[in-house]
Amino acid sequence: MSPLYQLLDVLLDVRIPVNSEVQGKETFGAASTTILSPPAILKPNMNNSSKLQIKTLIYLTTLVASSVLMVVPAVLALLLSFLKFRKPIKNAANRRKVLVTGAPHTKGLQICRILSNAGHEVILADMKRFQWSASRFSNCVSKWFTLPNLNKETKEDYRSSLIKLIEETEIDWWIPVSHTATAVVDTEVRVHLESTNSRVKVLGIDDVKTAALLDDKLLFLADCKTLGLPVPRFYRIQSSQDVFTLWEKGLFNNSHFFLKPLNPYSEDRVCFTRIPDTLVELSSFMQGYKNKISPQSPYFVSEFVKGDEYTGNVLCKDGKIHLFVSNPSSPMQIDYQDARDKTKIYNWVESFVKAKKLTGSLCFDFMEDPRTGEMMGIECNPRLHSSIVLMDEKRKEAANAIFLALEGHLPSGETSGKDYPVTPKVKATHVYWMYNELSKLFTREAAAAARRILHGKDAVWDSSDPLPFFLLPHLQIPTLLWDQLWRGQPWEIVNFCLGQLR
């Protein structure tokens, strides 16, 4: 967000993300460093929804109005991009027709650029609500297709439309850069394709059961424990009473446990407040969860690991890792740098992927125990992570890794002497999103933000493909803001990394 947006948030008293340290983890709360109680974090002031509407209108107007200033730079950048000569693929036998789904995210755009740079034809598709995504206008994309929006009522429409698209476009590969909501459904589509002996090769999870297991925090942790991989202590609960039962057993004495929701969009997803160890304090604490914990809104009790958070991101096939990226992380990471020195992340991920013989794009989150240096797995997301942007400086190698995963061999003309898995360049350039960094220039993080802008690189900017950089803040985000305003839906932050409102 721009500095103007932060000022508006303060004036209108609507919360925005502000980095603050909570016992070793980065979290988000009001426009101060005060640690809020669980119900307060990320909760808009819905008693005054008109403020939210005014905020949306001002954001929308500002982005649309400022787009006028971007017209000349955008046109010049587009003209200069035509001077960039892209060598055609040397061997037509290596060329594939590829469908990529996941348009609003920068990670989706990154995959399009990696594949196009290697000479493949890239088709992009996503749901109707994301039809004005900036990546649609990338010169790395040859065609765009709109899919139905996905919800409980339209799941079958989305599924059947995606299958029809795959069949009618006669693609060779499908790479689902899944949304949180589409990960399991995308796996269902893959299973359908295999059942019909489709020729299409998919870099995705093999079966629905595996996708559901990886997406469920509790099932994942239980699986890790069975495999002997280090994870924090955790306890399943069905109701608030179960928390009192754990208290009676003395679990919370001299230990930091917190309540963690299974819903990734829960307002409590970045709340790590310690569960009290006295009955009076516990009773008061649980009042905030009185109407939250239920079979429809499940939580679990998790041990808190005081340490730094990291992510391990892989592309794998049948238990073998072909591409690996690791990076420092947080509940809402908006810049990326390589963490190859944390070798225990790779060792952990390799053990899990190999044991489960996994295929697809997977992201694992870790907490590093500061006492032992041990990496504790905390969750898995069965989809590609945004840290793939760290591979931008090694597009060719990334494209070869994808080819190897899908075809079982490297492209003809490429030697097999290179090390696999492919990883980011040594001392990879720090990657950021310009609008996020500009907002920090007016905060206590100004010095660090200035260094990132001067020495890093924007995740979306590419001189040979400039339109997405200009259209992300001036077309994609405004259309999403208008949609939220029209539907009267609340939102908290503009996430330029994911290209969405949260």
VENQUI-V827590 format. One record per pair of residues at least 24 apart in sequence whose ideal C-beta (glycine too) atoms are under 6 Angstrom apart, sorted by the first residue. I is the first residue (numbers start at 1). GAP is how many residues later the second one is. Records with the same first field share a line. If there is no record, write none. Layout:
I: GAP / GAP
This chain:
1: 438 / 493
2: 436 / 437
3: 436 / 439
6: 433
8: 50
12: 39 / 43
14: 37 / 38 / 41
17: 315 / 476
22: 250
23: 283
24: 282 / 283
26: 304
27: 243
28: 242
38: 230 / 233 / 235 / 250
39: 249
41: 230
42: 225 / 450
43: 224
44: 446
56: 425 / 429
59: 422
60: 418 / 421
63: 411 / 415
64: 414
67: 407
70: 400 / 404
74: 396
77: 389
78: 388
81: 383 / 385
84: 380
89: 30
91: 321 / 322
93: 319
94: 317 / 318
95: 24 / 25
96: 24 / 76 / 77
97: 24 / 74 / 75
98: 24 / 75
99: 24 / 72 / 75
100: 24 / 75
101: 24 / 75
102: 75
103: 27 / 30 / 32
104: 26 / 29 / 395 / 396
105: 393 / 394
106: 353 / 354 / 391
107: 70 / 277 / 279 / 281
108: 27 / 69
109: 26 / 359
110: 278 / 279
111: 64 / 66
112: 26 / 28 / 29
113: 27
114: 281 / 284 / 285
116: 24
117: 278
118: 281
132: 343 / 344 / 347
133: 343
134: 334 / 337 / 338 / 342
135: 333
137: 330 / 334
138: 327 / 330
139: 326
140: 325
150: 31 / 32
159: 26
162: 27
163: 26
166: 34
171: 29
173: 28 / 233
174: 26 / 28
175: 28
176: 28
177: 207
178: 205
180: 84
183: 199 / 200
184: 27 / 28
187: 24
201: 205
203: 203
204: 156
205: 155 / 177
206: 153
211: 171
214: 166 / 168
215: 167
217: 45 / 162
218: 82
220: 160
224: 153
227: 128
229: 148
230: 144 / 146
231: 145 / 146
232: 70 / 71 / 73 / 144
233: 70
234: 66 / 68
235: 66
236: 64
237: 63 / 64
239: 54
240: 46 / 49 / 53
247: 35
252: 25
253: 24
256: 48
257: 44 / 46
258: 46
259: 40
260: 40 / 42
261: 38
262: 36
270: 61
272: 32
305: 62 / 64 / 71
307: 60 / 61 / 62 / 63
308: 60
309: 58
310: 29 / 32 / 35 / 56
311: 54 / 74 / 76
312: 33 / 37 / 52
313: 50 / 72 / 74
314: 35 / 48
315: 46 / 90
316: 37 / 42
317: 42 / 88
318: 39 / 41
319: 34 / 35 / 38
321: 32 / 100
322: 79 / 82 / 83 / 98 / 99
323: 78 / 98 / 99
324: 97 / 99
325: 62 / 65 / 99
327: 60
334: 102 / 163
335: 97
336: 51 / 54 / 95
337: 93
338: 52 / 86 / 90
344: 31
345: 30
348: 27
386: 111
389: 42 / 70
390: 34 / 38
391: 33
393: 32
394: 31
397: 25
398: 24
429: 27 / 28
430: 26
431: 26 / 28
432: 24
433: 26 / 63 / 64
434: 24
435: 38 / 61
436: 60
